[in-house]
Amino acid sequence: MEKKKIDWENLGFVYMQTDKRYVSNYKEGKWDEGALIGDANITMNECAGVLQYAQTVFEGMKAYTTEDGRIVTFRPDLNAARMADSAKRLEMPVFPEDRFVDAVVRTVKANAAYVPPYGSGATLYIRPYMFGINPVIGVKPADEYQFRVFTTPVGPYFKGGAKPITICVSDFDRAAPRGTGHIKAGLNYAMSLHAIVTAHANGFDENMYLDSETRTKVEETGGANFIFVTKDNRIVTPHSSTILPSITRRSIMYVAEHYLGLEVEERDVYLDEVKDFAECGLCGTAAVISPVGKVVDHGKEICFPSGMEKMGPVTQKLYDTLTGIQMGQIQAPEGWIKVIE
């Protein structure tokens, strides 16, 4: 398929409407067969459950053009499983996991002309999401739902290379114990907006959220998990029941252990010990790994030995290995790469 005439090299991380999106509706206790449609707009009642009580969950993933010209996605089965968990927590019907993967494949195929070419640094972002669509005025789950998948080509998260960022210890809490921090629900991101705007206004790139119960342990940022590298090159990531189980983080931990031969730990990480790490990064779909050069805790600066100029050496190896797997330059573990065409 001939590619769209897009300035791939200068794409930003913004929405661009593509030709087709997948839609399936849930009514009377079952999902319909679903279809690809051209209309990007959604029509719903003013009292729709999603508008009144934020009953919505979503996923984020990407399609890539590999070095040998294939279009692929990365571990979509894990996105399907995570959306199922999110739906259950918000009393929404689960969209079948096999149909989720099929919907992603169909949507990417239908928009193959928008998948950026290999080497451009750009990718096709994929957004599966689901929401309550029928009128709901009492506080209760909706009865009808819509599952959709849209795509948009996006540029590299970091133009000109990943420069280390400065983050601050937030005065706000991201998630409560026994709350919804472990699922990918829209409501979690809504509450983070004021915190991130505040951080930006104060000159910081992101927030470091602590556990809301004791405010002594590192959890995550508004949209990414933490990874730390010790001075003896062990990889440490925080453990908490309120952290979103990042697919990128899980993949990085596997790569660290099985490709790079590093020791890995998932455990409580206390704010007091952050100063002892050699490197720090934020991991997620958009950037893979964002290096952190400095953490500011209410005026007290914690500067990592890796510095503010470039990724630390271990973080760079993790980034290069994982992106190499995603782009087809390095052999992937079985089942990690889903070939679209």
C-alpha positions as CSV (number, residue, x, y, z in Angstrom):
1,M,0.0,0.0,0.0
2,E,1.3,3.4,-0.9
3,K,2.0,5.6,2.1
4,K,0.3,8.9,2.7
5,K,2.2,12.0,1.8
6,I,3.1,13.1,5.4
7,D,6.2,14.8,6.7
8,W,7.1,11.8,8.8
9,E,10.3,13.3,10.1
10,N,8.5,16.3,11.7
11,L,5.4,14.7,13.1
12,G,4.5,15.8,16.6
13,F,2.9,13.7,19.4
14,V,-0.6,14.9,18.4
15,Y,-3.8,13.5,17.0
16,M,-4.2,13.1,13.2
17,Q,-7.4,11.6,12.0
18,T,-6.9,8.4,9.9
19,D,-9.3,6.7,7.5
20,K,-10.9,3.9,9.6
21,R,-11.7,3.0,13.1
22,Y,-13.2,-0.2,14.7
23,V,-16.5,0.0,16.6
24,S,-18.4,-2.7,18.5
25,N,-21.5,-2.1,20.7
26,Y,-22.7,-4.0,23.8
27,K,-26.5,-4.2,24.2
28,E,-28.8,-6.7,25.9
29,G,-25.9,-8.6,27.4
30,K,-23.8,-9.2,24.3
31,W,-21.3,-7.6,22.0
32,D,-22.2,-7.2,18.3
33,E,-19.9,-8.4,15.6
34,G,-18.2,-5.0,15.2
35,A,-17.1,-3.2,12.1
36,L,-14.7,-0.7,10.6
37,I,-16.2,2.7,9.9
38,G,-15.2,6.0,8.4
39,D,-16.9,8.4,10.8
40,A,-14.5,9.6,13.5
41,N,-17.4,11.2,15.5
42,I,-19.4,9.7,18.4
43,T,-23.0,10.5,19.0
44,M,-24.4,9.8,22.5
45,N,-27.1,11.0,24.9
46,E,-26.3,14.0,27.2
47,C,-26.8,11.6,30.1
48,A,-24.4,8.9,28.9
49,G,-22.7,7.0,31.7
50,V,-19.2,8.0,30.5
51,L,-20.2,11.7,30.7
52,Q,-21.8,11.5,34.1
53,Y,-19.6,9.0,36.0
54,A,-16.4,8.6,34.0
55,Q,-17.0,4.9,33.3
56,T,-14.3,4.5,30.7
57,V,-11.1,2.4,30.3
58,F,-8.4,2.5,27.6
59,E,-5.2,1.1,26.3
60,G,-2.2,2.6,24.4
61,M,0.1,0.7,22.0
62,K,1.9,1.2,18.7
63,A,2.4,-0.3,15.3
64,Y,5.9,-0.1,13.7
65,T,7.5,-0.7,10.4
66,T,10.4,-3.1,11.0
67,E,13.7,-3.1,9.2
68,D,12.5,-5.8,6.8
69,G,9.4,-3.9,5.9
70,R,6.7,-5.7,8.0
71,I,4.1,-3.8,10.0
72,V,4.0,-5.2,13.6
73,T,2.6,-4.5,17.0
74,F,4.2,-5.2,20.4
75,R,2.6,-7.7,22.8
76,P,-1.1,-6.8,22.1
77,D,-2.3,-9.8,24.1
78,L,-1.1,-8.1,27.3
79,N,-3.0,-4.9,26.4
80,A,-6.1,-7.1,25.9
81,A,-5.6,-8.8,29.2
82,R,-5.1,-5.4,31.0
83,M,-8.2,-3.9,29.5
84,A,-10.2,-7.0,30.7
85,D,-8.9,-6.3,34.2
86,S,-9.7,-2.6,34.0
87,A,-13.2,-3.4,32.7
88,K,-14.0,-5.8,35.5
89,R,-12.9,-3.2,38.1
90,L,-15.3,-0.6,36.7
91,E,-18.2,-3.1,36.3
92,M,-18.0,-3.1,32.6
93,P,-18.4,-6.1,30.3
94,V,-15.1,-7.6,29.1
95,F,-14.4,-7.2,25.4
96,P,-13.1,-10.7,24.5
97,E,-9.3,-10.7,24.4
98,D,-9.0,-12.5,21.1
99,R,-11.5,-10.0,19.6
100,F,-9.4,-7.2,21.0
101,V,-6.3,-8.3,19.2
102,D,-8.3,-8.9,16.0
103,A,-9.8,-5.4,16.2
104,V,-6.3,-3.9,16.6
105,V,-5.0,-5.9,13.6
106,R,-8.0,-4.9,11.4
107,T,-7.7,-1.2,12.4
108,V,-4.0,-1.1,11.7
109,K,-4.4,-2.9,8.3
110,A,-7.2,-0.5,7.3
111,N,-4.8,2.4,8.1
112,A,-1.6,0.9,6.8
113,A,-0.9,3.9,4.6
114,Y,-0.5,5.9,7.9
115,V,2.1,3.6,9.4
116,P,5.4,5.6,9.2
117,P,8.3,4.1,7.3
118,Y,11.2,2.4,9.0
119,G,13.9,4.8,10.1
120,S,11.6,7.9,10.4
121,G,11.4,7.7,14.2
122,A,7.6,7.9,13.9
123,T,5.1,5.2,14.7
124,L,1.3,4.6,14.4
125,Y,-0.2,5.0,17.9
126,I,-3.2,2.7,18.6
127,R,-5.9,3.7,21.1
128,P,-8.4,0.9,22.1
129,Y,-11.0,2.2,24.5
130,M,-14.4,1.4,25.9
131,F,-17.1,3.5,27.7
132,G,-20.7,3.5,29.0
133,I,-22.9,5.0,26.4
134,N,-26.6,4.7,27.5
135,P,-28.2,7.4,29.8
136,V,-27.4,6.9,33.5
137,I,-28.6,9.4,36.1
138,G,-28.4,7.2,39.2
139,V,-24.9,6.2,40.4
140,K,-24.7,2.7,38.8
141,P,-23.0,1.0,35.9
142,A,-24.3,1.6,32.4
143,D,-26.2,-1.1,30.6
144,E,-24.8,-0.4,27.1
145,Y,-21.2,0.1,26.1
146,Q,-19.1,0.9,23.0
147,F,-15.6,-0.5,22.3
148,R,-13.5,1.4,19.7
149,V,-10.0,1.4,18.3
150,F,-8.6,4.4,16.5
151,T,-5.1,5.1,15.2
152,T,-3.0,8.2,14.7
153,P,0.6,8.6,13.3
154,V,2.9,10.2,15.9
155,G,6.4,11.5,15.9
156,P,9.2,10.4,18.3
157,Y,8.5,11.3,21.8
158,F,12.0,12.9,22.0
159,K,13.1,14.9,19.0
160,G,16.9,15.1,18.9
161,G,17.4,12.4,21.5
162,A,16.3,11.6,25.0
163,K,17.7,14.3,27.3
164,P,17.3,13.6,31.0
165,I,14.4,15.3,32.6
166,T,13.9,16.9,36.1
167,I,11.0,15.7,38.2
168,C,9.6,16.7,41.5
169,V,8.1,14.8,44.5
170,S,4.4,15.6,44.2
171,D,2.3,16.9,47.1
172,F,-0.6,15.2,45.4
173,D,-1.6,11.5,45.6
174,R,-2.0,9.5,42.4
175,A,-4.0,6.5,43.8
176,A,-5.4,5.3,47.1
177,P,-4.8,1.8,48.6
178,R,-7.5,-0.6,47.4
179,G,-8.5,2.1,44.8
180,T,-8.1,2.1,41.0
181,G,-4.4,2.8,40.5
182,H,-3.7,-0.6,39.1
183,I,-6.1,-0.3,36.1
184,K,-6.0,2.0,33.1
185,A,-9.1,4.1,33.7
186,G,-9.7,7.6,32.4
187,L,-10.5,8.8,35.9
188,N,-6.9,8.1,37.1
189,Y,-5.6,10.4,34.4
190,A,-8.1,13.1,35.0
191,M,-6.9,13.5,38.6
192,S,-3.3,13.8,37.5
193,L,-4.0,16.8,35.2
194,H,-3.8,19.5,38.0
195,A,-0.7,17.8,39.4
196,I,1.2,17.8,36.1
197,V,0.1,21.4,35.2
198,T,1.4,22.5,38.7
199,A,4.7,20.6,38.1
200,H,5.2,22.3,34.8
201,A,4.3,25.7,36.2
202,N,7.1,25.1,38.8
203,G,9.6,24.2,36.1
204,F,9.5,20.4,36.4
205,D,8.9,17.9,33.6
206,E,7.0,15.3,35.7
207,N,5.9,14.2,39.1
208,M,7.1,11.5,41.4
209,Y,4.1,10.2,43.2
210,L,4.6,8.5,46.6
211,D,2.3,5.9,48.2
212,S,-0.7,7.7,49.7
213,E,-0.7,5.6,52.9
214,T,2.7,6.4,54.3
215,R,4.2,8.9,51.7
216,T,7.6,7.2,52.1
217,K,7.7,4.9,49.0
218,V,8.1,5.7,45.3
219,E,5.2,4.6,43.2
220,E,5.0,6.1,39.6
221,T,4.5,9.2,37.6
222,G,1.2,10.3,36.0
223,G,1.6,8.0,33.0
224,A,4.8,5.9,33.5
225,N,6.5,3.4,35.8
226,F,9.9,4.0,37.4
227,I,13.0,1.9,36.9
228,F,16.2,2.4,38.8
229,V,19.7,1.2,38.3
230,T,21.9,0.5,41.3
231,K,25.6,1.3,41.4
232,D,26.4,-2.4,40.9
233,N,24.0,-2.5,37.8
234,R,21.0,-4.2,39.3
235,I,17.6,-3.1,37.9
236,V,15.0,-2.2,40.5
237,T,11.4,-1.3,40.0
238,P,8.9,-0.3,42.7
239,H,6.3,-2.8,43.8
240,S,2.8,-1.7,44.8
241,S,-0.8,-2.8,44.4
242,T,-1.6,0.8,43.2
243,I,0.9,0.9,40.4
244,L,-0.4,0.4,36.8
245,P,1.2,-2.9,35.5
246,S,3.2,-1.4,32.6
247,I,3.7,-3.7,29.7
248,T,6.9,-1.7,28.8
249,R,8.2,-2.1,32.3
250,R,7.6,-5.9,32.3
251,S,9.3,-6.2,29.0
252,I,12.3,-4.1,30.2
253,M,12.7,-6.3,33.2
254,Y,12.7,-9.4,31.0
255,V,15.2,-7.9,28.6
256,A,17.5,-6.9,31.5
257,E,17.6,-10.4,32.9
258,H,17.5,-12.6,29.8
259,Y,19.2,-10.4,27.2
260,L,21.7,-8.4,29.3
261,G,22.3,-10.8,32.1
262,L,21.4,-8.3,34.8
263,E,19.9,-8.9,38.2
264,V,16.3,-7.6,38.5
265,E,14.2,-6.8,41.6
266,E,10.6,-5.7,42.0
267,R,10.3,-4.4,45.6
268,D,9.4,-1.4,47.8
269,V,11.5,1.5,46.9
270,Y,11.8,4.2,49.6
271,L,12.2,7.8,48.8
272,D,15.2,7.9,51.2
273,E,17.1,5.5,49.1
274,V,16.6,7.2,45.7
275,K,19.8,9.2,46.3
276,D,21.8,5.9,46.3
277,F,20.8,4.8,42.7
278,A,23.1,5.4,39.8
279,E,20.4,5.9,37.1
280,C,16.7,6.5,36.9
281,G,14.1,6.3,34.1
282,L,10.4,6.4,33.4
283,C,9.1,3.7,31.2
284,G,5.9,3.6,29.1
285,T,4.6,3.1,25.6
286,A,5.2,6.7,24.3
287,A,8.9,7.1,25.0
288,V,9.9,3.5,26.0
289,I,12.3,5.0,28.5
290,S,12.6,8.7,29.6
291,P,15.9,9.2,31.5
292,V,15.6,11.2,34.7
293,G,18.6,13.3,35.7
294,K,17.3,15.0,38.8
295,V,14.6,14.6,41.4
296,V,13.7,17.6,43.5
297,D,12.1,16.9,46.9
298,H,10.8,20.3,48.1
299,G,14.0,22.1,47.4
300,K,16.3,19.2,48.1
301,E,18.0,18.0,44.9
302,I,18.8,14.4,44.2
303,C,21.2,14.3,41.2
304,F,21.9,10.9,39.6
305,P,25.5,10.1,38.6
306,S,24.3,9.5,35.0
307,G,23.9,13.3,34.7
308,M,21.7,15.7,32.7
309,E,23.3,15.2,29.3
310,K,22.3,11.7,28.1
311,M,20.9,8.4,29.2
312,G,23.0,6.4,31.7
313,P,24.9,3.5,30.1
314,V,22.7,0.8,31.5
315,T,19.4,2.6,30.7
316,Q,20.8,3.1,27.2
317,K,21.4,-0.6,26.8
318,L,17.9,-1.4,28.0
319,Y,16.4,1.2,25.6
320,D,18.5,0.0,22.6
321,T,17.7,-3.7,23.2
322,L,14.0,-3.2,23.7
323,T,13.6,-0.9,20.7
324,G,15.8,-3.3,18.7
325,I,13.3,-6.1,19.4
326,Q,10.4,-3.9,18.5
327,M,11.9,-2.8,15.2
328,G,12.9,-6.3,14.2
329,Q,16.7,-5.8,14.6
330,I,17.0,-8.2,17.5
331,Q,15.2,-11.6,17.8
332,A,12.1,-11.2,19.9
333,P,11.0,-13.7,22.6
334,E,8.2,-15.9,21.3
335,G,4.9,-14.2,21.1
336,W,6.1,-10.7,21.6
337,I,5.7,-9.5,18.1
338,K,2.3,-9.6,16.3
339,V,2.8,-9.3,12.5
340,I,0.0,-7.2,10.9
341,E,1.2,-7.6,7.3
